[in-house]
Amino acid sequence: MRVLICEDSRSFALGLTHFLEHDGDMRVIGVCATGEQLLDSVARLSPDVVTMDLELPGLDGVRTTELVMTRNPCPILVISSHAERGSERAAAALSSGALEVIPKSEIRLDRVDGATATVLRRRIRRLAGAHIVRRTAERSSADSVAKRTTAGRVVAAEGRWPAAHRAAAIGIAASTGGPRALNTVLEGLPTAFPLPVLVVQHMAPGFIEGLARWLDGLIEIPVGMAEAGQLAGPGVWFAPDGAHLVVDSQLRLSLDSSGAAGPHRPSADALLLSMAAAFGKGAVAAVLTGMGRDGARGAGAIVDAGGLVVAEHESTAAVNGMPAAAAAQGAQSVVPIDQVAELLTRLRPIT
């Protein structure tokens, strides 16, 4: 696996090279000290994955990530001392297309044989297999009926999505690559969108609040963290770290931090199953890019209850695990990411 490092600290770059090459199945093919150098090297070398510092001379890491994703997209892992928990810069990098963020403080370059090091290298191998779609220089129109993929094909909206459907709330599930996908979907909703949007995004602990703050400053719809006992009104409400987000028929939110966690806490299945039970055919779900199957059971329950499910099409999903599993449960539509908002805007609130 071919790795390109973007890091202006020579000593850290050397240590990271040794760390990554320890198992013998990764090779560092270059070290770039600036974003400008990285843009040239990505075009010439076509790495399998890039590690990115955020604090760089000249172009910073966020802007460099945007340009890589526009010109020569590839999997990007941010490794930076400016990516500590709660960092809005980390959220900006994720929204620009980076797949994961790891603070430098969590990497022990002097412990290449440790369990943490082994897990990190395994994560990087998984990221290298992600499917990365070119980011267009300008935002696509949400009114477009079909969008072009990187291969030049046109993928038309598929499925059985009604022209109008009464809904109580929307649940969104996402994991790897999710912040960028969420940005695309939420940016495409109108300012006065009348339905509450409840979001489960799998992230490393400590980053979800920074993502919510970043999105709140970026889009017109209010974005915040879900709170126990809150009546969910219009806006976007994220499940916090370490707690399942569930909702009842009165749109009252609950946070469960003590029940069975399963593979994920928060769990998309926990949210979507509660929506199916609370709203029946008024439940709507969107399952976006991510590894694994979280959200599939909940999507199936919503379909069985008469509600609607849209899954992101594999042509735009960084990782097609979660959306493919939801599609297999009977999702009525499977569409590229920039068509999801258009489907959601067809919904009408239950009166």
Backbone torsions as a table, in degrees:
resi	resn	phi	psi	omega
1	MET	NA	130.9	-172.3
2	ARG	-99.1	120.6	-174.2
3	VAL	-115.2	134.6	174.6
4	LEU	-113.9	127.6	-177.3
5	ILE	-103.4	131.5	172.1
6	CYS	-114.7	106.0	-171.1
7	GLU	-159.3	125.3	-177.0
8	ASP	-88.9	-6.6	174.4
9	SER	-91.1	111.9	-177.5
10	ARG	-60.6	-41.0	-177.5
11	SER	-66.2	-41.4	179.1
12	PHE	-67.6	-39.2	179.4
13	ALA	-61.6	-41.1	177.9
14	LEU	-65.2	-43.3	178.3
15	GLY	-64.1	-40.2	-180.0
16	LEU	-67.2	-36.9	176.8
17	THR	-59.9	-48.2	178.0
18	HIS	-61.0	-41.9	-179.2
19	PHE	-61.3	-47.6	-175.1
20	LEU	-72.4	-33.9	-175.7
21	GLU	-86.5	2.9	-172.7
22	HIS	-58.7	-42.6	-175.2
23	ASP	-81.7	-11.3	176.7
24	GLY	89.2	-3.2	-179.3
25	ASP	-108.2	5.8	172.9
26	MET	-122.8	144.5	176.7
27	ARG	-133.0	124.9	176.4
28	VAL	-79.6	117.3	-174.5
29	ILE	-96.7	-2.8	177.5
30	GLY	175.9	155.2	174.8
31	VAL	-126.1	125.3	-179.5
32	CYS	-112.4	133.7	-178.7
33	ALA	-91.5	-12.8	-178.5
34	THR	-137.2	161.8	176.0
35	GLY	-65.4	-36.3	178.9
36	GLU	-61.6	-42.3	177.3
37	GLN	-63.9	-38.8	-179.3
38	LEU	-63.3	-44.1	-179.0
39	LEU	-57.6	-41.9	178.2
40	ASP	-67.9	-42.3	-176.4
41	SER	-69.3	-38.2	177.5
42	VAL	-61.3	-42.5	180.0
43	ALA	-64.4	-37.1	-176.4
44	ARG	-82.5	-37.5	-167.5
45	LEU	-103.2	-18.4	179.9
46	SER	48.9	63.3	-178.7
47	PRO	-68.0	158.8	174.6
48	ASP	-77.4	-29.8	179.2
49	VAL	-156.6	149.7	178.1
50	VAL	-119.1	135.1	167.3
51	THR	-100.5	137.7	-169.1
52	MET	-130.7	125.3	167.3
53	ASP	-82.0	153.1	178.1
54	LEU	-90.8	-32.3	-178.2
55	GLU	-95.8	104.9	-177.0
56	LEU	-133.4	150.9	172.3
57	PRO	-67.8	142.6	-176.7
58	GLY	76.5	-128.5	178.3
59	LEU	-61.4	130.8	177.0
60	ASP	-81.5	175.0	-174.1
61	GLY	-66.0	-34.2	-180.0
62	VAL	-66.1	-49.2	-179.8
63	ARG	-64.8	-38.8	178.2
64	THR	-62.5	-41.2	177.0
65	THR	-59.2	-45.6	178.3
66	GLU	-56.7	-44.4	-176.4
67	LEU	-71.1	-37.9	175.6
68	VAL	-60.2	-45.6	-177.4
69	MET	-68.7	-21.8	177.2
70	THR	-82.8	-38.9	-171.3
71	ARG	-97.7	-52.6	-176.1
72	ASN	-140.3	72.8	-171.1
73	PRO	-61.3	139.7	176.0
74	CYS	-156.7	163.2	179.3
75	PRO	-63.1	131.8	-179.0
76	ILE	-123.9	129.3	174.0
77	LEU	-113.8	119.6	177.5
78	VAL	-81.8	125.6	172.8
79	ILE	-126.1	106.2	-169.7
80	SER	-153.8	146.6	172.1
81	SER	-73.8	-11.8	176.7
82	HIS	-97.2	19.5	178.3
83	ALA	-120.5	39.1	178.3
84	GLU	-72.2	168.2	-176.3
85	ARG	-58.8	137.2	-179.2
86	GLY	85.6	-0.7	-175.0
87	SER	-69.8	124.8	174.8
88	GLU	-76.0	-23.8	175.0
89	ARG	-66.9	-38.2	175.6
90	ALA	-63.2	-42.0	177.7
91	ALA	-61.9	-39.5	178.4
92	ALA	-63.4	-40.6	178.5
93	ALA	-65.0	-42.0	177.7
94	LEU	-63.9	-41.6	179.2
95	SER	-67.7	-24.4	179.5
96	SER	-83.0	-10.8	175.8
97	GLY	131.8	-10.8	175.3
98	ALA	-61.7	143.8	-175.6
99	LEU	-87.8	-34.1	179.2
100	GLU	-148.5	161.6	179.1
101	VAL	-131.2	132.7	176.7
102	ILE	-131.7	124.9	174.4
103	PRO	-66.2	143.7	177.3
104	LYS	-58.2	-31.3	-177.2
105	SER	-64.0	-17.8	-179.1
106	GLU	-93.3	-0.4	-179.7
107	ILE	-109.2	118.2	176.8
108	ARG	-98.8	95.6	-177.0
109	LEU	-66.3	-17.7	179.7
110	ASP	-89.5	2.8	-179.1
111	ARG	-127.9	66.3	-174.0
112	VAL	-72.0	-17.3	-178.7
113	ASP	-97.4	-4.5	-175.3
114	GLY	-69.9	164.8	-179.7
115	ALA	-62.0	-40.1	179.6
116	THR	-62.1	-41.5	179.3
117	ALA	-63.9	-41.7	179.9
118	THR	-62.9	-43.2	179.1
119	VAL	-63.9	-41.9	-178.8
120	LEU	-63.1	-45.5	179.4
121	ARG	-63.9	-34.2	176.2
122	ARG	-64.4	-40.6	177.8
123	ARG	-61.9	-40.9	-179.2
124	ILE	-65.7	-38.7	176.9
125	ARG	-60.9	-41.3	178.8
126	ARG	-64.8	-41.8	-179.9
127	LEU	-61.5	-35.5	-178.4
128	ALA	-62.5	-21.9	179.4
129	GLY	-90.9	2.8	-178.1
130	ALA	-69.3	147.9	177.1
131	HIS	-90.9	117.2	-174.8
132	ILE	-110.1	128.1	-178.2
133	VAL	-103.2	139.2	179.6
134	ARG	-58.9	134.4	175.7
135	ARG	-87.6	125.2	-179.9
136	THR	-71.0	151.0	-177.2
137	ALA	-67.5	-29.3	179.1
138	GLU	-123.1	152.5	179.8
139	ARG	-63.3	135.5	178.2
140	SER	-73.9	153.0	177.9
141	SER	-75.4	131.8	179.1
142	ALA	-72.1	-12.2	-179.3
143	ASP	-85.3	-8.0	-177.6
144	SER	-66.5	137.0	-178.6
145	VAL	-77.3	-30.1	-179.6
146	ALA	-144.9	150.6	-177.6
147	LYS	-123.4	147.8	177.3
148	ARG	-81.9	142.0	174.6
149	THR	-95.0	177.9	-177.9
150	THR	-63.1	-24.3	179.7
151	ALA	-83.9	-1.2	179.5
152	GLY	88.8	-3.9	178.7
153	ARG	-74.1	156.3	172.6
154	VAL	-105.3	124.8	178.9
155	VAL	-107.0	109.3	-178.6
156	ALA	-80.0	155.3	176.3
157	ALA	-59.9	126.6	-177.9
158	GLU	-106.1	155.5	165.2
159	GLY	109.6	-162.5	-169.8
160	ARG	-123.8	58.8	-179.0
161	TRP	-93.3	121.7	-175.0
162	PRO	-70.8	158.0	179.1
163	ALA	-66.1	-31.3	177.1
164	ALA	-148.1	137.8	-178.8
165	HIS	-147.7	134.2	179.3
166	ARG	-80.1	127.6	-175.9
167	ALA	-133.6	151.0	176.4
168	ALA	-95.6	-37.2	-177.7
169	ALA	-164.0	164.0	177.3
170	ILE	-118.9	133.0	173.1
171	GLY	-109.5	131.4	179.0
172	ILE	-117.7	133.6	178.2
173	ALA	-120.0	135.0	179.4
174	ALA	-155.6	156.8	176.7
175	SER	-140.0	-120.7	-176.4
176	THR	-58.1	125.8	-176.4
177	GLY	83.6	0.4	-173.8
178	GLY	-64.8	-42.7	-177.7
179	PRO	-55.4	-42.9	178.0
180	ARG	-65.3	-42.1	178.7
181	ALA	-64.1	-42.8	177.3
182	LEU	-60.4	-43.0	177.8
183	ASN	-55.3	-46.5	-179.4
184	THR	-62.2	-46.0	-177.6
185	VAL	-67.9	-50.3	-174.3
186	LEU	-68.1	-33.7	178.2
187	GLU	-66.2	-24.0	-179.0
188	GLY	-86.4	-4.4	179.0
189	LEU	-87.4	144.8	179.8
190	PRO	-67.8	155.6	-176.6
191	THR	-56.3	-39.3	-177.2
192	ALA	-96.5	31.6	180.0
193	PHE	-56.7	125.2	-166.4
194	PRO	-86.1	-8.4	-172.6
195	LEU	-104.0	144.2	171.6
196	PRO	-68.9	141.0	178.5
197	VAL	-117.6	116.7	-177.7
198	LEU	-105.2	127.9	-169.4
199	VAL	-122.5	131.4	166.7
200	VAL	-113.6	113.5	177.7
201	GLN	-119.5	117.4	176.2
202	HIS	-72.0	123.8	178.6
203	MET	-146.6	161.6	171.8
204	ALA	-60.9	143.9	-178.4
205	PRO	-54.8	137.0	174.6
206	GLY	100.6	-6.0	-174.6
207	PHE	-107.2	-15.6	-172.4
208	ILE	-66.6	-37.1	-179.8
209	GLU	-67.2	-37.6	176.0
210	GLY	-63.4	-38.5	177.3
211	LEU	-64.2	-43.9	179.2
212	ALA	-61.5	-43.8	178.7
213	ARG	-63.5	-41.6	180.0
214	TRP	-61.4	-48.2	179.9
215	LEU	-65.0	-36.0	179.8
216	ASP	-61.6	-34.3	177.8
217	GLY	-83.6	-7.4	-173.4
218	LEU	-103.9	-34.3	-175.6
219	ILE	-115.6	165.2	-175.1
220	GLU	-78.2	-31.7	-179.5
221	ILE	-72.6	137.4	177.9
222	PRO	-63.6	139.7	-179.5
223	VAL	-127.3	133.7	179.3
224	GLY	-156.3	-179.5	177.9
225	MET	-91.3	136.6	177.3
226	ALA	-66.4	142.9	179.0
227	GLU	-124.0	145.3	179.0
228	ALA	-60.9	131.9	179.9
229	GLY	85.5	-5.6	-179.4
230	GLN	-68.8	138.5	169.2
231	LEU	-88.1	115.4	-173.8
232	ALA	-74.8	115.4	173.3
233	GLY	-105.0	-171.2	177.8
234	PRO	-54.9	140.5	-176.7
235	GLY	135.7	-178.6	-178.7
236	VAL	-116.9	126.3	-173.3
237	TRP	-126.8	116.8	-176.6
238	PHE	-90.4	139.4	169.2
239	ALA	-66.8	134.4	-179.7
240	PRO	-78.2	171.7	174.8
241	ASP	-57.4	137.2	167.1
242	GLY	72.8	16.9	-179.5
243	ALA	-145.0	133.8	172.3
244	HIS	-71.2	138.4	174.8
245	LEU	-102.3	123.3	176.9
246	VAL	-131.1	161.4	-175.4
247	VAL	-138.0	148.3	177.8
248	ASP	-107.6	-177.6	-173.5
249	SER	-67.3	-15.3	177.8
250	GLN	-95.2	9.4	-177.3
251	LEU	66.2	25.9	175.3
252	ARG	-88.9	130.9	-176.0
253	LEU	-91.8	145.1	173.7
254	SER	-130.4	149.6	177.4
255	LEU	-119.3	125.0	-177.7
256	ASP	-113.3	107.0	179.6
257	SER	-107.8	5.8	-176.3
258	SER	-120.0	-18.8	-179.1
259	GLY	-71.4	179.7	-179.8
260	ALA	-57.9	128.1	-174.6
261	ALA	-82.1	-36.8	-172.1
262	GLY	67.5	-160.8	-178.5
263	PRO	-67.5	-23.9	-174.9
264	HIS	-136.6	142.7	168.2
265	ARG	-145.4	106.4	12.5
266	PRO	-76.0	155.0	-179.3
267	SER	-113.2	132.4	175.2
268	ALA	-65.4	-36.6	178.2
269	ASP	-60.8	-41.7	179.9
270	ALA	-59.5	-44.4	179.2
271	LEU	-65.2	-51.2	-173.4
272	LEU	-69.1	-34.9	175.7
273	LEU	-64.1	-39.9	177.6
274	SER	-65.7	-35.7	178.3
275	MET	-67.2	-41.8	178.2
276	ALA	-60.9	-42.9	179.9
277	ALA	-68.6	-37.7	-174.7
278	ALA	-80.5	-38.4	-169.8
279	PHE	-115.8	-12.7	-178.7
280	GLY	57.5	-125.2	-177.8
281	LYS	-69.5	-9.1	176.0
282	GLY	-85.1	2.0	178.1
283	ALA	-88.3	137.1	178.2
284	VAL	-133.6	137.9	-179.9
285	ALA	-131.6	147.2	170.3
286	ALA	-125.1	119.7	-179.6
287	VAL	-107.7	116.3	-173.5
288	LEU	-106.5	-174.5	-175.8
289	THR	-48.1	142.5	176.8
290	GLY	164.4	154.9	176.8
291	MET	-79.9	151.3	173.4
292	GLY	88.1	-158.4	-174.3
293	ARG	-126.4	8.8	-178.2
294	ASP	-59.1	132.0	-177.0
295	GLY	101.6	-17.3	-177.6
296	ALA	-67.4	-47.3	179.1
297	ARG	-61.5	-43.7	179.7
298	GLY	-64.7	-39.1	177.4
299	ALA	-63.0	-41.9	178.0
300	GLY	-62.3	-38.5	178.6
301	ALA	-65.9	-38.4	178.6
302	ILE	-66.5	-43.2	176.8
303	VAL	-60.2	-45.3	-180.0
304	ASP	-62.6	-29.0	-179.5
305	ALA	-84.4	-2.7	179.6
306	GLY	95.3	5.0	178.4
307	GLY	-84.4	-173.9	-175.1
308	LEU	-116.1	144.6	176.6
309	VAL	-135.4	131.6	170.8
310	VAL	-117.0	136.1	177.6
311	ALA	-116.7	143.4	177.5
312	GLU	-68.0	137.8	179.6
313	HIS	-71.4	146.6	-178.0
314	GLU	-61.0	-21.1	-178.1
315	SER	-67.3	-21.0	179.1
316	THR	-119.3	-11.5	-177.7
317	ALA	-74.1	128.4	175.4
318	ALA	-60.7	-41.2	175.3
319	VAL	-134.6	127.0	-170.4
320	ASN	-94.8	13.6	-177.4
321	GLY	-63.2	-60.5	-176.4
322	MET	-63.5	-49.7	-179.8
323	PRO	-64.8	-35.6	178.3
324	ALA	-64.6	-39.5	178.8
325	ALA	-65.5	-38.8	177.8
326	ALA	-67.9	-39.5	178.6
327	ALA	-61.0	-38.3	-179.9
328	ALA	-67.4	-18.6	178.4
329	GLN	-87.8	3.7	174.6
330	GLY	106.3	20.4	178.0
331	ALA	-52.6	133.8	-176.0
332	GLN	-72.1	-25.5	-179.9
333	SER	-137.6	141.3	174.7
334	VAL	-129.7	107.2	-169.8
335	VAL	-136.6	157.8	173.0
336	PRO	-59.6	157.3	-171.2
337	ILE	-59.2	-34.2	-176.9
338	ASP	-82.8	9.2	170.5
339	GLN	-107.6	-8.7	-176.0
340	VAL	-64.5	-46.2	-178.4
341	ALA	-60.0	-38.0	-179.3
342	GLU	-62.4	-38.9	177.1
343	LEU	-66.5	-41.5	-178.4
344	LEU	-66.6	-30.3	179.5
345	THR	-71.7	-12.6	175.9
346	ARG	-76.9	-15.4	-177.4
347	LEU	-70.3	150.0	176.3
348	ARG	-124.6	140.7	-179.0
349	PRO	-67.8	148.5	173.7
350	ILE	-71.1	128.6	-178.0
351	THR	-106.4	NA	NA
